[in-house]
Amino acid sequence: MEQNTEKNMSYEEKKQLKEKERNKSNQTLAQKKVFKRFITWFVSLAILVILVFLGYSFVKKNIPEEDFSREIPLMGAEHIQIGASHEVYNSNPPTSGPHYADPAKPGFRTEEIADGHLIHSMEHGLVWVSYNPRIGAEADKLRKVPTALAVVTKRDANETDIALASWGRLDTFNLEDGTVDDTDLKRIRDFINRYVNKGPERIPAGQHSGI
């Protein structure tokens, strides 16, 4: 029936019908393109929102919320011979001042290391985490500290259980219940995140050398 109807149409009517069908087809294609662009835009926006959320979560997790440390006036960076006399350091443990030529390498160290080596490590940007031997076996939990960025040592001269030092910065505290818990480890990690690579000579992670 439709074929007969179209057959009886005039040339002008057939032309208008084809034009109408072509316009309808073009309109459908245009609608599909608009829908495709919308889907692409929506997916891109969703990915952006997810990335922003993940970035915010990462930053919130890794940036310390509270800084317990205090600034210590700098005492210079003079190299001296091992065992040589020098001016009295202005903090315990020291965070700058006269020090030995060889720094201490990062890591958890079972032996006590002279302050002069650790000051040089802090000059290179490392953080020094020291503990008083009185905390006993709890010290082993400090192995959880990110030691690629820090040196962990015992230190008899510490007045508190734990001392966190970087170049010109110090945080000292006692263990509330006599144990190294998650709160203490977070405080240590926060200090490292905030003050690593603050020394005047910044050595990239993995390139530290010394004793």
N, C-alpha and C positions, 0 to 999 in steps of 0.2 A: 504493500500500500504506500509506504513511504517512498519506494523507488518510483512508483507511478506518479506520486505527487511531485517528486523532484523532477521527473521527466517532463511533466506538464508545465514546470516553472519556466519563466522567461530567463534569458541570459542575465539580466540585471538582478533578478531575484536569486538566481543561483550564486551569483557573485556576492550578494549581501549575506546569504546563508554561510558561504565558505568564510567570509570575513568574520561573521559572528562566531563560527566554530574556532577560527584561528585566535580570535580575541579571548575566547573562553579558555583555550589551551594555554595561551600566554599568561593569562591571569592565574591559572593553576600553577604554572611553573614559577611565577613571581611569588605566589603564596608559599610554595615549597622552599624557595630561596630565603624568604623572610623567616620561615620557621627554622630552617637550617642555621641561619645566622643567629637566631634567638637561642637555639640549643647550644651553639658554639660559645656564645657570650655567657650563657648561664653556667656552662661547664667551666669556662675560664674563671668566672667570678667565684665559683665554688672552690676551685683549686687554690685561688688566691687567698680566700678566707681561711682555708685549711692551713696553708703555708704561714700566714700571719699568726694564726692560733698556735701552731707548732713552734714558731720562732719566739712568740711571747712566752710560751710555756718553758722553752729551753732557757731563755734569758732569766725568767723568774726563778727557775730552779738553780741556775749557776751563779747568779749575782747575789752576793751576801745581802741579807736584809738589815743586819745590825753590825756595826763595827765596834768591837770591844777594845781595839788597840789604841795606843797613844803615839804621838810623834816624839821622836828623840832627836835633839840637836845633833847635827853631823860633826864629826871630829876629824874629818879629812880621811885620806887613803894612803898614808905613807907606808912604804915597804920597809920592814926591819928584819934583822937576823933572828932566827929562832932562839928564844930565850933572852933576847935583848930587853933592857929596861925601857919603859915607855910611860907616858902619862896615864893616869888612872882613867879607865873607861867610865862614861857617864850613865851607864845602865847595866843591869845584870839580868840576862847576858848582854854583852855589847852588841850594837847594831852598826857601828862604823869605827873608824880610827886606825891606828897603826896595826899592821898585820903582816903575816908571812907571805913569801913569794908563791908558795904552793897552796892552791885552794883545796877544799875537800870535795870529792865527787858526790853527786846526788845518790840517794839510796838510804835504806835502813842499815845503819852501822851498829854493830854490836859493841864496838870499843868506844871509849871516850876520846875525843879529838880536841886538841888545843884550840882555844878561842881564835888565835891568830889565823888558823887555816879557814875557820868558818866565816870570819869577817871577810876574807877574800872571796869566799863562795857567794856571800850576799852582795859583794861588789859586782859580781858577775850576774846577779839577778835571781839567784836561788833563795829559797826560804829555808831558814834553819828552825827545825822543830827539836827542842831538847826537853828531856824529862829528868826529874830527880830519881835516882835509883831506888828511893823508898817506895815507889809505886809497884815495885816487884814485877811479878809475871804479867801485870796489866800492860806493861810496856810492849808486849808482843802484839797487842791490838793496834799499835801504831804502824804496823806493817800495811794496814789498809790505807794509809796516807798516800796520795799520788806522788811517789818518790822520784818520778822523772823531773819534778819541779822543786824538790826539797831534799834536804839532808836531815835525817833523823838520828840523833845521838843521845846517849845519856850524858848528864853533866852534874857532878856532885855539888858544884857551887850554886846551883839553882835554888832560889829561896822558895819557889812554888813548885807544885807537881809538874806543871807543863809551862813551857815558855815558847812563844812563837815570835821569831825575829826575822825581819828583812831590813834592807838598807834604810836606816832612819826610822824604823817602825817597830813597836814591841807590844805584845799581848801576853800577859802572864795570868795563870789561874790555877786553883787547886781543884782536885776531883771531889765533887760534893759527897759522893757515897763511896769513895775509894776505888771506883772502877771507871774504866774508859768506856763510856756508853756512846750511843748514836749522837746525842747532843754535843758531846765533846768532840767527836770526829767531825761533825758538821762545822763546829766552830773553827777547827783546824783547817778544813777544806776551804771554808769561806775566807780565812786569812790568806791562804795560798792563792786563791782565785783573785783576790783583791790586790795583793802586793807582790806577786811573782813578777820578775823582770822590771823591777823598779830601781835597780842599781845603776850606777853610772856606766858600767861596762856590761852590756846585755849580750849574753851568749845564748844562741838558740838551743832549745831542748834537744838532747841527744848529742850535743857537741861539747859538753862539759868534761874537763879532764882534771887530773890532780891526784892527790893521795887517796 
